[in-house]
Amino acid sequence: MDSKKKLGVGIFHGSFSGNSGKGKTPIADERLKLNRAYFEEGCACINTAKNLQLCPTNMPDSEAVAFYEQHCKCSRNYIQS
């Protein structure tokens, strides 16, 4: 089984917005990292439509995830808008 599916990436229904740079625990940090990869590897806004750019690699995961949650308009976004 894919490690992302084991941790429920893409199923998590909460925003990481508001964290200042990192999660509060190692588990939260790992979830941020996986959610960032979830968007970057499969977001149609980034990979197909090209109307959303990848966040810089030096941007903290929490900021990148918050950005993707706010701007992704495809089915990859788990935040209801």
N, CA, C and O atoms as a MOPAC input file, in Angstrom:
PM7 MOZYME 1SCF
protein

 N      0.83500 1    -1.17800 1     0.00000 1
 C      0.00000 1     0.00000 1     0.00000 1
 C      0.88400 1     1.24600 1     0.00000 1
 O      1.91400 1     1.29100 1     0.67200 1
 N      0.48000 1     2.21700 1    -0.73500 1
 C      1.20400 1     3.48300 1    -0.84200 1
 C      1.22500 1     4.18100 1     0.52200 1
 O      0.20200 1     4.24700 1     1.20300 1
 N      2.39700 1     4.70300 1     0.91900 1
 C      2.52900 1     5.34400 1     2.23300 1
 C      1.59800 1     6.53800 1     2.37300 1
 O      1.15700 1     6.84300 1     3.48100 1
 N      1.29000 1     7.21900 1     1.28000 1
 C      0.38200 1     8.35500 1     1.34900 1
 C     -1.01200 1     7.89400 1     1.74700 1
 O     -1.68200 1     8.56100 1     2.53500 1
 N     -1.45100 1     6.77200 1     1.21600 1
 C     -2.77000 1     6.27000 1     1.55000 1
 C     -2.82300 1     5.79000 1     2.98900 1
 O     -3.85600 1     5.92200 1     3.64500 1
 N     -1.72000 1     5.23200 1     3.49400 1
 C     -1.68800 1     4.77900 1     4.87500 1
 C     -1.93700 1     5.93400 1     5.83500 1
 O     -2.62600 1     5.76700 1     6.84100 1
 N     -1.38400 1     7.09600 1     5.53200 1
 C     -1.53300 1     8.24900 1     6.41200 1
 C     -2.76000 1     9.08100 1     6.08800 1
 O     -3.01000 1    10.09500 1     6.73900 1
 N     -3.52300 1     8.66700 1     5.09600 1
 C     -4.76600 1     9.35800 1     4.79000 1
 C     -4.58800 1    10.64800 1     4.03200 1
 O     -5.44400 1    11.52900 1     4.11900 1
 N     -3.51700 1    10.79100 1     3.29600 1
 C     -3.32300 1    12.00600 1     2.52400 1
 C     -4.43100 1    12.08700 1     1.49100 1
 O     -4.73800 1    11.10800 1     0.81200 1
 N     -5.01900 1    13.25100 1     1.38200 1
 C     -6.12100 1    13.44200 1     0.46300 1
 C     -7.46000 1    13.16400 1     1.12100 1
 O     -8.50600 1    13.53100 1     0.58600 1
 N     -7.43300 1    12.52500 1     2.26700 1
 C     -8.65200 1    12.25400 1     3.00400 1
 C     -8.77000 1    13.24000 1     4.16200 1
 O     -9.86200 1    13.47200 1     4.68200 1
 N     -7.65200 1    13.81000 1     4.55600 1
 C     -7.64300 1    14.76000 1     5.66400 1
 C     -8.50600 1    15.95800 1     5.30300 1
 O     -8.30200 1    16.57800 1     4.26000 1
 N     -9.45000 1    16.28300 1     6.14200 1
 C    -10.37700 1    17.37000 1     5.85600 1
 C    -10.16500 1    18.53100 1     6.79800 1
 O    -11.10000 1    18.95700 1     7.47600 1
 N     -8.95900 1    19.04900 1     6.85100 1
 C     -8.67400 1    20.19800 1     7.68800 1
 C     -7.56000 1    21.00200 1     7.08900 1
 O     -6.71300 1    20.46800 1     6.37300 1
 N     -7.55200 1    22.26100 1     7.36800 1
 C     -6.53600 1    23.13600 1     6.81700 1
 C     -5.36300 1    23.26000 1     7.77300 1
 O     -5.53300 1    23.26700 1     8.99200 1
 N     -4.18900 1    23.35700 1     7.21000 1
 C     -2.99500 1    23.60000 1     8.00600 1
 C     -2.69900 1    25.08900 1     8.05500 1
 O     -1.69400 1    25.49300 1     8.64000 1
 N     -3.53300 1    25.90100 1     7.46500 1
 C     -3.33200 1    27.33600 1     7.48600 1
 C     -3.25800 1    27.80600 1     8.93200 1
 O     -3.98300 1    27.31700 1     9.79900 1
 N     -2.38700 1    28.74300 1     9.17100 1
 C     -2.27300 1    29.28600 1    10.50800 1
 C     -1.07900 1    28.74600 1    11.26600 1
 O     -0.68100 1    29.32800 1    12.27400 1
 N     -0.50300 1    27.66200 1    10.81400 1
 C      0.73200 1    27.19200 1    11.43500 1
 C      1.84300 1    28.11500 1    10.99600 1
 O      1.85800 1    28.57700 1     9.85500 1
 N      2.75200 1    28.38300 1    11.86800 1
 C      3.83900 1    29.28300 1    11.50100 1
 C      5.08300 1    28.48800 1    11.14000 1
 O      6.01100 1    28.37200 1    11.94100 1
 N      5.09500 1    27.94500 1     9.94100 1
 C      6.29100 1    27.28900 1     9.44700 1
 C      6.29000 1    25.79300 1     9.57300 1
 O      6.66900 1    25.10700 1     8.62400 1
 N      5.88200 1    25.24900 1    10.70500 1
 C      5.90400 1    23.80800 1    10.90300 1
 C      4.65100 1    23.39400 1    11.65300 1
 O      3.95300 1    24.21700 1    12.24500 1
 N      4.38700 1    22.10000 1    11.61100 1
 C      3.29000 1    21.56200 1    12.39600 1
 C      3.66000 1    21.55800 1    13.86000 1
 O      4.78800 1    21.88900 1    14.22700 1
 N      2.72200 1    21.18700 1    14.68600 1
 C      2.96300 1    21.21400 1    16.11900 1
 C      3.64700 1    19.95100 1    16.61400 1
 O      4.20300 1    19.94000 1    17.71300 1
 N      3.61600 1    18.88900 1    15.82400 1
 C      4.21200 1    17.61500 1    16.21900 1
 C      4.91500 1    17.00300 1    15.01600 1
 O      4.69500 1    17.43000 1    13.88200 1
 N      5.75700 1    16.00800 1    15.25500 1
 C      6.36900 1    15.32100 1    14.11200 1
 C      5.32500 1    14.71900 1    13.17200 1
 O      5.54600 1    14.66700 1    11.96200 1
 N      4.20100 1    14.26900 1    13.70500 1
 C      3.14000 1    13.71700 1    12.84800 1
 C      2.54200 1    14.82000 1    11.98400 1
 O      2.29500 1    14.61400 1    10.79600 1
 N      2.30800 1    15.98900 1    12.57400 1
 C      1.77200 1    17.11200 1    11.80800 1
 C      2.76800 1    17.55400 1    10.74200 1
 O      2.37500 1    17.87400 1     9.62000 1
 N      4.05200 1    17.57300 1    11.08300 1
 C      5.08000 1    17.93200 1    10.09800 1
 C      5.06800 1    16.95400 1     8.93500 1
 O      5.16700 1    17.36100 1     7.77800 1
 N      4.94700 1    15.66500 1     9.23600 1
 C      4.92200 1    14.64500 1     8.18600 1
 C      3.65900 1    14.78600 1     7.34400 1
 O      3.71100 1    14.63500 1     6.12300 1
 N      2.54000 1    15.06900 1     7.97300 1
 C      1.28700 1    15.24800 1     7.22900 1
 C      1.39400 1    16.44600 1     6.29100 1
 O      0.93600 1    16.38500 1     5.15000 1
 N      1.99800 1    17.53100 1     6.76600 1
 C      2.20700 1    18.70500 1     5.90400 1
 C      3.05000 1    18.33700 1     4.69500 1
 O      2.72900 1    18.71000 1     3.56700 1
 N      4.12000 1    17.60900 1     4.93400 1
 C      5.01700 1    17.19400 1     3.85600 1
 C      4.26500 1    16.33700 1     2.83700 1
 O      4.41000 1    16.52600 1     1.62900 1
 N      3.47200 1    15.40400 1     3.32700 1
 C      2.72200 1    14.52400 1     2.43300 1
 C      1.60200 1    15.26100 1     1.70900 1
 O      1.34800 1    14.99400 1     0.53400 1
 N      0.92800 1    16.18700 1     2.39500 1
 C     -0.12200 1    16.95800 1     1.72400 1
 C      0.46300 1    17.86200 1     0.65200 1
 O     -0.15100 1    18.06600 1    -0.39500 1
 N      1.63600 1    18.39800 1     0.90400 1
 C      2.30400 1    19.20900 1    -0.12600 1
 C      2.60000 1    18.35100 1    -1.35300 1
 O      2.33700 1    18.76300 1    -2.48200 1
 N      3.14600 1    17.16300 1    -1.13000 1
 C      3.43600 1    16.24900 1    -2.23600 1
 C      2.14900 1    15.83400 1    -2.94400 1
 O      2.12800 1    15.70200 1    -4.16800 1
 N      1.08200 1    15.62900 1    -2.18200 1
 C     -0.23000 1    15.26600 1    -2.74300 1
 C     -0.66800 1    16.30200 1    -3.77400 1
 O     -1.09600 1    15.93900 1    -4.87000 1
 N     -0.56700 1    17.58000 1    -3.43800 1
 C     -0.91600 1    18.63800 1    -4.38600 1
 C      0.07400 1    18.68100 1    -5.54300 1
 O     -0.32900 1    18.68400 1    -6.70600 1
 N      1.35900 1    18.71300 1    -5.23400 1
 C      2.36900 1    18.92800 1    -6.26300 1
 C      2.45000 1    17.79000 1    -7.27000 1
 O      2.80400 1    18.01000 1    -8.42800 1
 N      2.12700 1    16.58100 1    -6.84100 1
 C      2.20700 1    15.43900 1    -7.74900 1
 C      0.92700 1    15.19500 1    -8.52600 1
 O      0.96500 1    14.54000 1    -9.56700 1
 N     -0.21700 1    15.70600 1    -8.05100 1
 C     -1.45500 1    15.34300 1    -8.71700 1
 C     -2.43600 1    16.45200 1    -8.99600 1
 O     -3.51200 1    16.19500 1    -9.53700 1
 N     -2.10400 1    17.67300 1    -8.64800 1
 C     -3.03900 1    18.77800 1    -8.86300 1
 C     -3.12500 1    19.11600 1   -10.34800 1
 O     -2.12100 1    19.43100 1   -10.98600 1
 N     -4.33700 1    19.04700 1   -10.88300 1
 C     -4.53500 1    19.38100 1   -12.29400 1
 C     -4.26900 1    20.86100 1   -12.55500 1
 O     -3.88300 1    21.23600 1   -13.66200 1
 N     -4.47000 1    21.69300 1   -11.55200 1
 C     -4.18900 1    23.12900 1   -11.71600 1
 C     -2.70400 1    23.36000 1   -11.99000 1
 O     -2.33700 1    24.26900 1   -12.73600 1
 N     -1.85800 1    22.53400 1   -11.38400 1
 C     -0.40900 1    22.64700 1   -11.55800 1
 C      0.04900 1    21.87300 1   -12.78600 1
 O      0.79400 1    22.39800 1   -13.61300 1
 N     -0.39700 1    20.62000 1   -12.90600 1
 C      0.16700 1    19.70400 1   -13.89900 1
 C     -0.53800 1    19.68800 1   -15.24600 1
 O      0.08200 1    19.32000 1   -16.24400 1
 N     -1.80300 1    20.07000 1   -15.31500 1
 C     -2.53700 1    20.01200 1   -16.57700 1
 C     -2.89400 1    21.40600 1   -17.07800 1
 O     -2.46500 1    21.81400 1   -18.15700 1
 N     -3.67200 1    22.12500 1   -16.29600 1
 C     -4.12800 1    23.45100 1   -16.71300 1
 C     -3.01000 1    24.49300 1   -16.66200 1
 O     -3.06000 1    25.50000 1   -17.36800 1
 N     -2.01200 1    24.24900 1   -15.83100 1
 C     -0.85500 1    25.14600 1   -15.67200 1
 C     -1.26100 1    26.54600 1   -15.21700 1
 O     -0.56700 1    27.52000 1   -15.51000 1
 N     -2.39200 1    26.65200 1   -14.49500 1
 C     -2.80200 1    27.96100 1   -13.99700 1
 C     -2.41000 1    28.17800 1   -12.54000 1
 O     -2.81100 1    29.15700 1   -11.91200 1
 N     -1.61800 1    27.24500 1   -12.01800 1
 C     -1.07600 1    27.35400 1   -10.66400 1
 C      0.35500 1    26.84800 1   -10.71900 1
 O      0.62300 1    25.77800 1   -11.26600 1
 N      1.27000 1    27.61500 1   -10.15500 1
 C      2.67800 1    27.21900 1   -10.17300 1
 C      3.05100 1    26.52000 1    -8.87100 1
 O      2.42900 1    26.72900 1    -7.82900 1
 N      4.07700 1    25.68900 1    -8.95800 1
 C      4.61700 1    25.05700 1    -7.76100 1
 C      5.17400 1    26.12100 1    -6.82800 1
 O      5.74200 1    27.11900 1    -7.27300 1
 N      5.00900 1    25.90000 1    -5.55000 1
 C      5.62900 1    26.78800 1    -4.56400 1
 C      7.13200 1    26.52600 1    -4.55600 1
 O      7.55800 1    25.40600 1    -4.83900 1
 N      7.93500 1    27.52500 1    -4.24200 1
 C      9.38500 1    27.32500 1    -4.17500 1
 C      9.74000 1    26.23300 1    -3.16400 1
 O      9.07200 1    26.08200 1    -2.14100 1
 N     10.77700 1    25.49200 1    -3.45500 1
 C     11.17600 1    24.38800 1    -2.57900 1
 C     11.62700 1    24.87200 1    -1.20200 1
 O     11.58500 1    24.11100 1    -0.23500 1
 N     12.05800 1    26.13000 1    -1.10300 1
 C     12.49800 1    26.64900 1     0.19700 1
 C     11.34100 1    27.22100 1     1.02600 1
 O     11.55700 1    27.68700 1     2.14500 1
 N     10.11700 1    27.18900 1     0.48900 1
 C      8.94800 1    27.64400 1     1.23400 1
 C      8.56700 1    26.55100 1     2.23800 1
 O      8.53700 1    25.37300 1     1.88100 1
 N      8.27700 1    26.92600 1     3.49000 1
 C      7.86000 1    25.91400 1     4.47200 1
 C      6.62300 1    25.15600 1     3.98600 1
 O      5.76100 1    25.72200 1     3.31400 1
 N      6.54600 1    23.88100 1     4.33200 1
 C      5.42700 1    23.04700 1     3.90900 1
 C      4.08800 1    23.62800 1     4.33600 1
 O      3.12100 1    23.57100 1     3.57700 1
 N      4.01700 1    24.18500 1     5.53300 1
 C      2.74300 1    24.73400 1     6.01300 1
 C      2.26200 1    25.87900 1     5.12600 1
 O      1.06700 1    25.99200 1     4.85300 1
 N      3.17900 1    26.72400 1     4.67800 1
 C      2.80800 1    27.83400 1     3.79900 1
 C      2.40900 1    27.33300 1     2.42100 1
 O      1.45100 1    27.83100 1     1.83000 1
 N      3.14000 1    26.34600 1     1.90500 1
 C      2.82000 1    25.79300 1     0.58900 1
 C      1.45400 1    25.11600 1     0.61200 1
 O      0.64800 1    25.31500 1    -0.29700 1
 N      1.19000 1    24.32000 1     1.64200 1
 C     -0.10200 1    23.64100 1     1.74500 1
 C     -1.22700 1    24.66600 1     1.86000 1
 O     -2.25700 1    24.52700 1     1.20000 1
 N     -1.04300 1    25.68700 1     2.68400 1
 C     -2.06100 1    26.73600 1     2.81900 1
 C     -2.31600 1    27.41600 1     1.47600 1
 O     -3.46500 1    27.69700 1     1.13200 1
 N     -1.25200 1    27.68200 1     0.71300 1
 C     -1.39600 1    28.29800 1    -0.60000 1
 C     -2.18800 1    27.39200 1    -1.53500 1
 O     -3.11900 1    27.84300 1    -2.20300 1
 N     -1.81800 1    26.11100 1    -1.58000 1
 C     -2.52500 1    25.17500 1    -2.46000 1
 C     -3.98800 1    25.03300 1    -2.03400 1
 O     -4.87500 1    24.97700 1    -2.88600 1
 N     -4.24800 1    24.97500 1    -0.73300 1
 C     -5.62600 1    24.87300 1    -0.25200 1
 C     -6.45200 1    26.08100 1    -0.69100 1
 O     -7.63200 1    25.93700 1    -1.01100 1
 N     -5.85900 1    27.24100 1    -0.70800 1
 C     -6.58200 1    28.46200 1    -1.06400 1
 C     -6.75900 1    28.64000 1    -2.56600 1
 O     -7.74200 1    29.23700 1    -3.00300 1
 N     -5.81000 1    28.12300 1    -3.37200 1
 C     -5.81600 1    28.43300 1    -4.79600 1
 C     -6.15000 1    27.27700 1    -5.72900 1
 O     -6.51100 1    27.51000 1    -6.88300 1
 N     -6.04000 1    26.05400 1    -5.26800 1
 C     -6.35300 1    24.90200 1    -6.11000 1
 C     -7.86100 1    24.85200 1    -6.33800 1
 O     -8.64200 1    24.95800 1    -5.39200 1
 N     -8.26600 1    24.69200 1    -7.59500 1
 C     -9.69500 1    24.65000 1    -7.94400 1
 C    -10.11000 1    23.29800 1    -8.50100 1
 O    -11.26200 1    23.11700 1    -8.89600 1
 N     -9.18200 1    22.34500 1    -8.53800 1
 C     -9.51700 1    21.03800 1    -9.10500 1
 C     -9.97900 1    20.07200 1    -8.01500 1
 O    -10.05600 1    20.43600 1    -6.84200 1
 N    -10.28000 1    18.86500 1    -8.40800 1
 C    -10.79200 1    17.87600 1    -7.46600 1
 C     -9.75300 1    17.43000 1    -6.44400 1
 O    -10.09200 1    16.71900 1    -5.49700 1
 N     -8.50400 1    17.82900 1    -6.61300 1
 C     -7.45400 1    17.46700 1    -5.66700 1
 C     -7.62800 1    18.19700 1    -4.34000 1
 O     -7.13600 1    17.73900 1    -3.30800 1
 N     -8.31800 1    19.31800 1    -4.36500 1
 C     -8.46300 1    20.13200 1    -3.15200 1
 C     -9.52800 1    19.51800 1    -2.24200 1
 O    -10.68000 1    19.35400 1    -2.64500 1
 N     -9.13700 1    19.18600 1    -1.02800 1
 C    -10.02700 1    18.56300 1    -0.05400 1
 C    -10.74200 1    19.61000 1     0.81100 1
 O    -11.55700 1    19.25000 1     1.66000 1
 N    -10.44700 1    20.89400 1     0.60700 1
 C    -11.12400 1    21.97000 1     1.34400 1
 C    -12.34600 1    22.38800 1     0.54400 1
 O    -12.23800 1    22.74000 1    -0.63000 1
 N    -13.49900 1    22.34800 1     1.17700 1
 C    -14.73400 1    22.76000 1     0.50600 1
 C    -14.75900 1    24.28000 1     0.35700 1
 O    -14.57900 1    25.00800 1     1.33400 1
 N    -14.98400 1    24.75300 1    -0.86700 1
 C    -15.04000 1    26.21100 1    -1.05100 1
 C    -16.35700 1    26.63900 1    -1.61700 1
 O    -16.57700 1    27.83100 1    -1.83600 1

